[in-house]
Amino acid sequence: MAEEKTFPMTEEGKNKLEEELEELKTKTRPEVIERIKIARSFGDLSENSEYESAKDEQSMVESRISTIENMLHNAEIINNNDVDKDEVSLGKTVEFKELPDEEPEEYTIVGAAEADPMAGKISNDSPIAKALLGKRKGDEVSIATPAGAMQVKILSVK
């Protein structure tokens, strides 16, 4: 049997998923079911766009609930206690600057499930994170990007 995929995440990421799941189950799902009920009362379902829309949304909600339940069931909480404090690893925030003299950038490396680049959280599967993982403060690293290689210097790890 194939091994179940695990989902590395921070404790904060796990809590966020649990909150989203609760919201979907207690608020969103009942709202969609009510919309289906109301749309059904309009009669002829073959040309009922409200009914189709509500059924589509129900499908998306149920799919998301299933996805989150699977992620939580297979969650692997990141524990950095045994990682050197200057080493880049999952759950840590790394500050680096592109060489020679670009502005410093700061990202937290998280599991794919909680990645949010706009909030400074990048997936451990991203090219930047893959290049930085295991490196240390002060290291210079080459990161392969679609636009070509980028040289960066790690300024801090926290």
C-alpha positions, 0 to 999 in steps of 0.5 A: 500500500502506498504511504499516505502523504504527510502535510508539514505545517506549523501549529499556527497553520494547523489551528487555521485549518481547524478554524476553516473546517469548523466555519465550513461545517457549521456556517457555509455548509448549512447556508448552501443547503438552505440555498439549494432548498430555496432554489428547489422550491422555484420548480423546474430544475432543468433551467434553474441557475440558482439551483445549479450554482448552489449545487456547484458551491456545495460540491466545492464546499464538500471537496474543501472539507474533505481536503482539510480533513485529510490534511489535518489527519496527515498533519506533521507538526514542525518541531525545530527544537533539534535544529540549530538556531542558525539553520534554515528549516521549515517553520523558521523565518529567513531574511536574505538579500539578493546580491550584490545590493538588493533590499533584504527580503524576509520569508517564513518557510511553511508547508505547502498547505499554509503557503501565502506568498503575499503574507510572506509565507512560502512553501517548502516546495518552492525554488527559494525554500528548496535552495535555502533549506539546510543553509545557515546564517551568513551563507551565500546561496544560488537559487534557480528561478525561471529568470535565471540563477539568483545569488543571495546571502542569508542575513538572519534565521529566526 
